[in-house]
Amino acid sequence: MKLKKYQIYLNTLFLNKFIKVSFIFFCTVVIVNFFEEIRFTEKYNTEIYYTIYLSLINAPSLMFELFPFIFLICVKFFYIDLIDKDEMAILNSNGISNLKIIGHLTILSGLLGIFLLLFFYFFSSNLKSKYLDLKNRFSNTNQYLAVVNDDGLWIKEKIDNSLYIIHAKEFDKDMLKSITISETDRYFNNKSTITAEKANISSKNWQLKNVSILNDNGSKNNFKSYIYNSSFNGEIISNLFSNLNSLNIYELHKLSTSYRNIGYSNVDVKIHLNKIYSMPFFYILMTILGFVIINKLKKIKSKFFVIIFGIFISVIVYYLSYFSNILGNKGALPIYLSVWVPIFILFLTCNIGLVKVNDN
């Protein structure tokens, strides 16, 4: 379907505002992140260009979280521009109603949202993964590694001159089950192998039960309980592979399946996936909300007040979503409700606001 001239103009104006606001947010994120990274690079005595590089490759991941608010602020500048140039009045006088304008922008926001979901998130998650790899390399935390796959949980840790490869078929918070701990020297010669029925890992002194230890000389010892001193506890292990922003959608689905197979809670992954899938709807609703706010406040001359009010609304929406996700993580709300209830509340708010828009 061929676009009309006014639709092309609205598209151009909106995209222009979107790019400008996004660029301002991106620069702000890079600058703020730069000062965060300075502490890291000073600690490990790295060159200043690494600080800049780390700030740049981490910014897209942070930007993805900010896009709903970018849409809200973008649409405010869009309508302020139309009103200041009397273009809104011209459009209305030519039979193009407020609802028709917001309907067109809703479609445009939805298409932008799908693009950001399919392409930008893939791009940002890959950069986030690279960012974490670089930081691990500088801080030497690559001597520790935790991986979850269909075979269970795998952990590598280095203690003194020994390397330990730990495998558990099941992992549930502070408990490992069906454990094998293989100790090798730095040349990967086997020194001992510990097998245990289960282990409490709430502290770094793991409490193993029903233990068998096979030494390199072939001797075998059995214990009802045994203390293994690790660099990890359950919380640290979870954090080693819990940066979900570094995984693309395919990897997140794969991780969710692996978690389920080893008995580990995949609630965090499911909530994260639902948040990603809800983003295009979030963008659409924030676009509508921005229009409703401008329509209600268009008699106020101060643009600064209008923008600040929009930021205030953004903060409210953010914390509503944040606390809802926390309730989902704690099991107080079903996973889907914890993500989609804030979207539904925002949907109702926008619809109430739109009722009188076309009368103004």
C-alpha positions as CSV (number, residue, x, y, z in Angstrom):
1,M,0.0,0.0,0.0
2,K,1.4,3.4,-1.0
3,L,2.0,5.8,1.8
4,K,0.4,9.2,1.6
5,K,2.5,12.4,1.8
6,Y,1.5,13.2,5.3
7,Q,2.4,9.6,6.4
8,I,5.8,9.9,4.8
9,Y,6.3,13.2,6.6
10,L,5.3,11.8,10.0
11,N,7.6,8.8,9.5
12,T,10.5,11.0,8.6
13,L,9.9,13.3,11.6
14,F,9.4,10.5,14.1
15,L,12.5,8.5,12.9
16,N,14.5,11.7,13.0
17,K,13.5,12.3,16.6
18,F,14.1,8.6,17.5
19,I,17.6,8.7,16.1
20,K,18.5,11.9,17.8
21,V,17.1,10.9,21.2
22,S,18.7,7.4,20.9
23,F,22.1,9.0,20.1
24,I,21.8,11.3,23.2
25,F,20.9,8.3,25.4
26,F,23.8,6.3,23.8
27,C,26.3,9.0,24.5
28,T,25.0,9.4,28.1
29,V,25.3,5.6,28.7
30,V,28.8,5.5,27.3
31,I,30.0,8.4,29.5
32,V,28.4,7.0,32.6
33,N,29.8,3.5,31.9
34,F,33.2,5.0,31.1
35,F,33.5,6.2,34.7
36,E,32.5,2.8,35.9
37,E,35.0,1.1,33.7
38,I,37.8,3.4,34.8
39,R,37.8,1.8,38.3
40,F,38.1,-1.6,36.7
41,T,40.9,-0.7,34.3
42,E,42.8,1.2,37.0
43,K,42.6,-1.9,39.2
44,Y,44.2,-4.1,36.5
45,N,46.5,-1.5,35.1
46,T,45.1,-1.6,31.5
47,E,45.4,1.1,28.8
48,I,42.8,3.9,28.6
49,Y,41.6,2.8,25.1
50,Y,40.4,-0.4,26.7
51,T,38.2,1.7,29.0
52,I,36.7,3.4,26.0
53,Y,36.3,0.1,24.1
54,L,34.6,-1.6,27.1
55,S,32.2,1.3,27.5
56,L,31.3,1.2,23.9
57,I,30.6,-2.5,23.6
58,N,28.6,-2.6,26.8
59,A,26.4,0.4,25.9
60,P,24.1,-1.4,23.4
61,S,23.0,-3.9,26.0
62,L,22.2,-1.1,28.4
63,M,20.4,0.8,25.6
64,F,18.0,-2.1,25.0
65,E,16.7,-1.7,28.5
66,L,16.2,2.0,27.9
67,F,14.3,1.9,24.6
68,P,10.8,2.1,26.1
69,F,11.7,5.4,27.7
70,I,13.4,6.6,24.5
71,F,10.1,6.0,22.7
72,L,8.2,8.0,25.3
73,I,10.6,11.0,25.2
74,C,10.9,10.7,21.4
75,V,7.1,11.0,20.9
76,K,7.0,14.0,23.2
77,F,9.6,15.9,21.0
78,F,7.7,14.7,17.9
79,Y,4.4,16.3,19.1
80,I,6.0,19.4,20.6
81,D,7.5,20.0,17.1
82,L,4.2,19.5,15.4
83,I,2.4,21.8,17.8
84,D,5.1,24.6,17.7
85,K,5.0,24.7,13.9
86,D,1.2,24.6,13.9
87,E,1.4,21.5,11.8
88,M,-0.9,19.6,14.1
89,A,-3.6,22.2,13.5
90,I,-3.0,21.9,9.7
91,L,-3.2,18.1,9.8
92,N,-6.5,18.3,11.8
93,S,-8.0,20.9,9.5
94,N,-7.3,18.5,6.5
95,G,-9.3,15.7,8.2
96,I,-6.4,13.9,9.8
97,S,-7.5,13.3,13.3
98,N,-5.3,12.9,16.4
99,L,-6.3,9.3,16.6
100,K,-5.3,8.7,13.0
101,I,-1.9,10.2,13.7
102,I,-1.3,8.1,16.8
103,G,-2.6,5.1,15.0
104,H,0.0,5.6,12.3
105,L,2.8,6.1,14.9
106,T,1.6,3.0,16.7
107,I,2.2,0.9,13.6
108,L,5.6,2.5,13.1
109,S,6.6,1.9,16.7
110,G,5.5,-1.7,16.4
111,L,7.7,-2.2,13.3
112,L,10.6,-0.5,15.0
113,G,10.1,-2.8,18.0
114,I,10.2,-5.9,15.9
115,F,13.4,-4.7,14.2
116,L,15.0,-4.0,17.7
117,L,13.9,-7.4,18.9
118,L,15.1,-9.4,15.9
119,F,18.3,-7.5,15.1
120,F,19.4,-5.1,17.7
121,Y,19.0,-7.5,20.6
122,F,21.1,-10.1,18.7
123,F,23.7,-7.5,18.1
124,S,23.7,-6.2,21.7
125,S,23.8,-9.7,23.3
126,N,26.9,-10.6,21.2
127,L,28.7,-7.5,22.2
128,K,27.7,-8.1,25.9
129,S,29.2,-11.6,25.7
130,K,32.4,-10.1,24.2
131,Y,32.4,-7.4,26.9
132,L,32.2,-10.1,29.7
133,D,34.9,-12.2,28.0
134,L,37.3,-9.2,27.9
135,K,36.7,-8.3,31.5
136,N,37.3,-11.9,32.6
137,R,40.5,-12.0,30.6
138,F,41.8,-8.8,32.3
139,S,40.8,-9.9,35.8
140,N,42.0,-13.5,35.3
141,T,38.5,-14.8,36.3
142,N,38.8,-17.1,33.3
143,Q,40.5,-19.6,35.6
144,Y,36.9,-20.1,36.8
145,L,34.3,-21.4,34.5
146,A,30.7,-22.7,34.9
147,V,28.6,-24.2,32.1
148,V,25.2,-25.7,32.1
149,N,24.2,-28.2,29.3
150,D,22.1,-31.3,29.0
151,D,24.7,-33.4,30.8
152,G,24.4,-31.2,33.9
153,L,26.5,-28.5,35.6
154,W,30.3,-28.3,34.8
155,I,32.6,-26.1,36.8
156,K,36.3,-25.5,36.4
157,E,38.3,-23.9,39.2
158,K,42.0,-23.5,39.9
159,I,43.3,-23.8,43.5
160,D,47.0,-23.4,44.1
161,N,48.7,-25.6,41.4
162,S,45.8,-27.9,40.9
163,L,42.9,-27.7,38.5
164,Y,39.5,-29.1,39.5
165,I,36.8,-30.2,37.0
166,I,33.5,-30.5,38.8
167,H,30.5,-32.2,37.3
168,A,27.0,-32.5,38.9
169,K,24.0,-34.1,37.1
170,E,21.6,-32.0,39.1
171,F,21.8,-28.5,40.6
172,D,19.2,-26.8,42.7
173,K,20.2,-23.6,44.5
174,D,22.5,-24.8,47.3
175,M,22.5,-28.5,46.5
176,L,24.4,-30.6,43.9
177,K,23.6,-34.2,43.2
178,S,25.6,-37.0,41.5
179,I,28.9,-35.2,41.8
180,T,32.3,-36.0,40.3
181,I,35.3,-33.9,41.2
182,S,38.5,-34.6,39.1
183,E,41.7,-33.1,40.3
184,T,44.7,-32.7,37.9
185,D,48.0,-30.9,38.0
186,R,48.9,-28.1,35.7
187,Y,50.0,-30.6,33.1
188,F,46.5,-32.3,33.3
189,N,47.8,-35.5,35.0
190,N,45.1,-37.0,37.1
191,K,45.8,-36.7,40.9
192,S,42.5,-37.9,42.4
193,T,38.8,-38.3,41.6
194,I,36.0,-37.7,44.2
195,T,32.5,-39.0,43.6
196,A,29.6,-38.1,46.0
197,E,25.9,-38.7,46.1
198,K,25.2,-35.0,46.9
199,A,26.7,-31.9,48.4
200,N,25.5,-28.9,50.3
201,I,27.2,-25.8,48.7
202,S,25.5,-23.0,50.8
203,S,29.1,-22.1,51.9
204,K,32.5,-22.5,50.3
205,N,33.1,-25.5,52.5
206,W,31.1,-28.0,50.6
207,Q,29.6,-30.8,52.7
208,L,29.7,-34.0,50.5
209,K,27.7,-37.1,51.5
210,N,28.4,-40.8,50.7
211,V,31.8,-40.0,49.2
212,S,34.3,-42.2,47.4
213,I,37.9,-40.9,46.7
214,L,40.1,-42.6,44.1
215,N,43.8,-41.6,44.4
216,D,46.4,-41.6,41.6
217,N,48.1,-44.6,43.1
218,G,44.9,-46.7,42.7
219,S,43.8,-46.7,46.4
220,K,40.2,-45.9,47.2
221,N,38.7,-44.4,50.3
222,N,35.0,-44.2,51.3
223,F,33.5,-41.6,53.6
224,K,29.9,-40.9,54.8
225,S,30.8,-37.2,54.8
226,Y,33.6,-35.1,53.4
227,I,34.5,-31.4,53.3
228,Y,35.6,-30.0,50.0
229,N,37.1,-26.5,50.1
230,S,36.0,-24.6,47.0
231,S,36.2,-21.1,45.7
232,F,32.5,-21.1,45.1
233,N,29.2,-21.4,46.9
234,G,25.7,-21.8,45.4
235,E,25.2,-18.0,44.9
236,I,28.6,-17.5,43.2
237,I,28.0,-20.4,40.9
238,S,24.6,-19.0,39.8
239,N,26.2,-15.6,39.1
240,L,28.8,-17.2,36.9
241,F,26.3,-18.0,34.2
242,S,23.4,-15.7,35.1
243,N,24.2,-12.7,32.9
244,L,21.3,-13.3,30.5
245,N,21.9,-10.1,28.6
246,S,24.9,-11.8,27.0
247,L,22.7,-14.6,25.4
248,N,20.7,-14.3,22.3
249,I,17.1,-15.6,22.1
250,Y,18.1,-19.0,20.7
251,E,20.8,-19.4,23.5
252,L,18.2,-18.4,26.1
253,H,15.8,-21.1,25.0
254,K,18.6,-23.6,25.0
255,L,19.7,-22.6,28.5
256,S,16.1,-22.8,29.8
257,T,15.9,-26.4,28.5
258,S,19.2,-27.3,30.1
259,Y,18.2,-25.8,33.4
260,R,15.0,-27.8,33.4
261,N,16.9,-31.0,32.5
262,I,19.2,-30.7,35.5
263,G,16.4,-29.7,37.9
264,Y,17.6,-26.1,38.2
265,S,15.0,-23.3,38.3
266,N,14.6,-21.6,34.9
267,V,12.3,-18.9,36.2
268,D,14.9,-16.1,35.6
269,V,15.4,-17.2,32.0
270,K,11.6,-17.5,31.3
271,I,11.0,-14.0,32.8
272,H,13.9,-12.6,30.7
273,L,12.5,-14.2,27.5
274,N,9.1,-12.8,28.2
275,K,10.5,-9.4,28.9
276,I,12.2,-9.5,25.5
277,Y,9.1,-10.6,23.7
278,S,7.0,-8.0,25.4
279,M,9.2,-5.1,24.3
280,P,7.5,-4.3,21.0
281,F,4.2,-4.0,22.9
282,F,6.0,-1.9,25.5
283,Y,7.3,0.5,22.7
284,I,3.8,0.8,21.2
285,L,2.2,1.6,24.6
286,M,4.9,4.1,25.6
287,T,4.4,5.9,22.2
288,I,0.6,6.1,22.9
289,L,1.3,7.2,26.5
290,G,3.6,10.0,25.3
291,F,0.9,11.3,23.0
292,V,-1.7,11.2,25.8
293,I,0.6,13.1,28.2
294,I,1.4,15.8,25.5
295,N,-2.3,16.1,24.7
296,K,-3.2,16.7,28.3
297,L,-0.4,19.1,28.9
298,K,-0.3,21.0,25.6
299,K,-1.7,24.2,27.2
300,I,1.4,24.3,29.4
301,K,4.0,26.5,27.8
302,S,7.1,25.0,29.6
303,K,8.6,22.3,27.4
304,F,11.0,21.5,30.3
305,F,8.0,20.6,32.6
306,V,6.5,18.4,30.0
307,I,9.7,16.5,29.5
308,I,10.3,16.2,33.3
309,F,6.8,14.9,33.8
310,G,7.4,12.3,31.1
311,I,10.6,11.2,32.8
312,F,8.6,11.0,36.1
313,I,6.0,8.7,34.4
314,S,8.8,6.6,32.9
315,V,10.3,6.0,36.4
316,I,6.9,4.9,37.7
317,V,6.4,2.5,34.8
318,Y,10.0,1.2,35.3
319,Y,9.5,0.4,39.0
320,L,6.1,-1.1,38.3
321,S,7.7,-3.5,35.9
322,Y,10.7,-4.1,38.2
323,F,8.7,-5.0,41.3
324,S,6.4,-7.2,39.2
325,N,9.4,-9.1,37.9
326,I,10.7,-9.5,41.5
327,L,7.4,-11.0,42.5
328,G,7.7,-13.4,39.6
329,N,11.3,-14.4,40.6
330,K,10.1,-15.1,44.1
331,G,7.1,-17.2,42.9
332,A,4.5,-14.7,44.3
333,L,3.2,-14.2,40.8
334,P,3.1,-16.6,37.9
335,I,5.9,-16.0,35.4
336,Y,3.8,-14.7,32.6
337,L,1.7,-12.4,34.8
338,S,4.9,-10.9,36.4
339,V,5.9,-9.6,32.9
340,W,2.6,-9.0,31.2
341,V,0.5,-7.5,34.1
342,P,2.5,-4.1,33.9
343,I,1.9,-4.2,30.1
344,F,-1.8,-4.8,30.6
345,I,-2.0,-1.9,33.2
346,L,-0.2,0.4,30.8
347,F,-2.6,-0.8,28.0
348,L,-5.7,0.1,30.1
349,T,-4.1,3.5,31.1
350,C,-3.5,4.3,27.4
351,N,-7.0,3.4,26.4
352,I,-8.5,5.6,29.0
353,G,-6.3,8.4,27.9
354,L,-7.2,7.9,24.2
355,V,-11.0,8.2,24.9
356,K,-10.9,12.0,24.9
357,V,-7.9,12.6,22.6
358,N,-9.9,13.0,19.4
359,D,-12.2,15.5,21.1
360,N,-9.4,17.9,21.8
